[in-house]
Amino acid sequence: KAEAAEESSKDEEKAADLISALLVLSQQKKEGQERADDIKLYVSTYGGSADEMFSIYDVMCYCKQFCDIETIGLGKVMSAGTLILASGTKGKRKLGRHCRVMIHSVNGGSIGELHNLENEMEQMKGLQDNYIQCLSTETHMTKRQIQSLINKKINVYLSSEEAIAKGLADEVL
């Protein structure tokens, strides 16, 4: 338990650092500029917490009114990282030729009394619904298509070209 709590704390800290950087960079305009310079966000991750993913996603959506965010997926873009990649400014989302993109359903686990477990399941269903809604907003995929991928009950790996065809990115580097 202690190791899991420490890892969670590190994820929260990394997300907070990224959020702070996005907020600061999105507000830095040079004299005479209407918008801040583009932010380049490199994404290479096995994923992480849904809460941190949604925090980063919300801040990226907010910051895009002040600047474009170019997302660049390298190596692996998995789980929570997939939404982060897709939420870059359309037309400026790139993937390395050999990048692996992975999507799957929400993961979680809990122990305890039945009522608590039912509550946790409802929360996980809500997270998954939000994830599907956000992905459908950022990609060419409908909610039904995303649900179909997730319903495979496996990690679904996509090549760079497959990820582009689904609208998770726009071009290969």
C-alpha positions as CSV (number, residue, x, y, z in Angstrom):
1,K,0.0,0.0,0.0
2,A,2.8,2.4,0.9
3,E,4.4,1.9,-2.5
4,A,1.1,2.6,-4.4
5,A,0.5,5.7,-2.3
6,E,4.0,7.0,-3.1
7,E,3.6,6.3,-6.8
8,S,0.2,8.1,-6.8
9,S,1.8,11.1,-5.1
10,K,4.5,11.2,-7.7
11,D,1.9,11.1,-10.5
12,E,0.0,13.9,-8.9
13,E,3.2,15.9,-8.5
14,K,4.1,15.4,-12.2
15,A,0.6,16.3,-13.3
16,A,0.7,19.5,-11.2
17,D,4.0,20.5,-12.6
18,L,2.8,20.0,-16.2
19,I,-0.4,21.9,-15.5
20,S,1.6,24.8,-14.0
21,A,3.9,24.9,-17.0
22,L,0.9,24.8,-19.5
23,L,-0.8,27.7,-17.6
24,V,2.4,29.8,-17.5
25,L,3.4,29.2,-21.1
26,S,0.0,29.8,-22.5
27,Q,0.0,33.3,-21.1
28,Q,3.4,34.4,-22.3
29,K,2.8,36.6,-25.3
30,K,5.6,38.6,-26.9
31,E,4.9,42.3,-27.5
32,G,2.5,42.7,-30.5
33,Q,1.4,39.1,-30.5
34,E,-2.3,38.3,-30.1
35,R,-1.6,34.7,-29.0
36,A,1.2,33.0,-27.1
37,D,3.7,30.9,-29.0
38,D,2.8,27.3,-29.6
39,I,3.5,24.9,-26.7
40,K,5.2,21.6,-27.7
41,L,4.1,18.8,-25.5
42,Y,6.0,15.5,-25.9
43,V,4.0,12.5,-24.8
44,S,5.7,9.1,-24.0
45,T,3.9,7.3,-21.2
46,Y,2.4,4.0,-20.0
47,G,-0.5,6.0,-18.7
48,G,-1.6,7.0,-15.3
49,S,-4.5,8.1,-13.1
50,A,-7.8,9.1,-14.7
51,D,-8.0,12.1,-12.3
52,E,-4.7,13.5,-13.4
53,M,-5.5,12.8,-17.0
54,F,-8.7,14.8,-16.8
55,S,-6.9,17.6,-14.9
56,I,-4.4,17.9,-17.7
57,Y,-7.1,17.6,-20.4
58,D,-9.2,20.4,-18.8
59,V,-6.2,22.7,-18.6
60,M,-5.1,21.9,-22.2
61,C,-8.6,22.8,-23.4
62,Y,-8.5,26.0,-21.4
63,C,-5.0,26.9,-22.7
64,K,-5.9,26.4,-26.4
65,Q,-7.8,29.7,-26.3
66,F,-4.4,31.4,-25.8
67,C,-2.1,29.3,-27.9
68,D,-1.9,26.2,-29.9
69,I,-0.6,23.0,-28.3
70,E,1.4,20.7,-30.5
71,T,1.4,17.2,-29.1
72,I,4.2,14.8,-30.2
73,G,3.8,11.1,-29.3
74,L,7.1,9.2,-29.1
75,G,7.8,5.6,-28.2
76,K,4.6,4.7,-26.4
77,V,1.4,6.6,-25.8
78,M,-0.8,4.5,-23.7
79,S,-3.9,4.6,-21.6
80,A,-4.3,8.2,-20.1
81,G,-1.6,9.4,-22.5
82,T,-3.9,8.7,-25.5
83,L,-6.4,11.4,-24.5
84,I,-3.5,13.8,-23.9
85,L,-2.1,13.2,-27.3
86,A,-5.5,13.6,-29.0
87,S,-6.3,16.8,-27.2
88,G,-3.5,18.8,-28.9
89,T,-4.5,21.4,-31.4
90,K,-6.0,19.6,-34.5
91,G,-3.5,19.6,-37.3
92,K,-0.6,19.8,-34.8
93,R,-0.8,16.3,-33.3
94,K,2.2,14.1,-34.4
95,L,3.5,10.6,-33.8
96,G,6.8,9.0,-34.3
97,R,6.7,6.4,-37.0
98,H,7.3,3.6,-34.5
99,C,5.1,4.9,-31.7
100,R,2.7,2.5,-30.1
101,V,-0.7,3.9,-29.1
102,M,-2.8,1.9,-26.7
103,I,-6.4,2.4,-25.6
104,H,-8.4,0.3,-23.1
105,S,-11.2,0.6,-20.6
106,V,-10.8,2.3,-17.2
107,N,-8.9,0.2,-14.7
108,G,-9.5,0.1,-11.0
109,G,-9.8,-2.1,-8.0
110,S,-11.4,-1.9,-4.6
111,I,-12.2,-4.1,-1.6
112,G,-14.7,-3.6,1.1
113,E,-18.4,-3.7,1.8
114,L,-20.9,-4.3,-1.0
115,H,-22.3,-0.7,-0.8
116,N,-18.8,0.8,-1.2
117,L,-18.0,-1.6,-4.1
118,E,-21.2,-0.6,-5.8
119,N,-20.3,3.1,-5.3
120,E,-16.8,2.5,-6.7
121,M,-18.3,0.8,-9.8
122,E,-20.6,3.7,-10.5
123,Q,-17.7,6.1,-10.2
124,M,-15.6,4.0,-12.7
125,K,-18.5,3.9,-15.1
126,G,-18.7,7.6,-14.9
127,L,-15.0,8.0,-15.5
128,Q,-15.3,5.7,-18.6
129,D,-18.3,7.6,-19.9
130,N,-16.3,10.9,-19.6
131,Y,-13.2,9.3,-21.2
132,I,-15.3,8.2,-24.2
133,Q,-17.0,11.6,-24.5
134,C,-13.7,13.4,-24.5
135,L,-12.1,11.0,-27.0
136,S,-15.0,11.3,-29.3
137,T,-14.7,15.1,-29.1
138,E,-11.0,15.1,-30.0
139,T,-11.0,12.3,-32.7
140,H,-12.8,11.1,-35.8
141,M,-14.4,8.3,-33.7
142,T,-17.9,8.2,-32.5
143,K,-18.8,7.2,-28.9
144,R,-20.0,3.8,-30.3
145,Q,-16.7,3.2,-32.1
146,I,-14.7,4.0,-29.0
147,Q,-17.0,1.8,-26.9
148,S,-16.5,-1.0,-29.4
149,L,-12.7,-0.8,-29.0
150,I,-13.0,-0.7,-25.2
151,N,-15.4,-3.6,-25.2
152,K,-12.7,-5.9,-26.6
153,K,-11.6,-6.2,-22.9
154,I,-8.0,-6.1,-23.9
155,N,-5.4,-3.5,-24.5
156,V,-5.9,-2.3,-28.1
157,Y,-2.6,-1.3,-29.7
158,L,-2.6,0.9,-32.7
159,S,0.2,1.7,-35.1
160,S,0.9,5.4,-35.9
161,E,-1.0,5.0,-39.1
162,E,-4.0,3.4,-37.4
163,A,-4.0,6.1,-34.7
164,I,-4.0,8.8,-37.4
165,A,-6.9,7.1,-39.2
166,K,-8.9,7.2,-36.0
167,G,-8.1,10.9,-35.5
168,L,-5.9,10.5,-32.4
169,A,-3.1,12.3,-34.3
170,D,-2.7,14.1,-37.6
171,E,0.6,13.0,-39.0
172,V,3.7,10.9,-38.7
173,L,7.0,12.7,-38.0
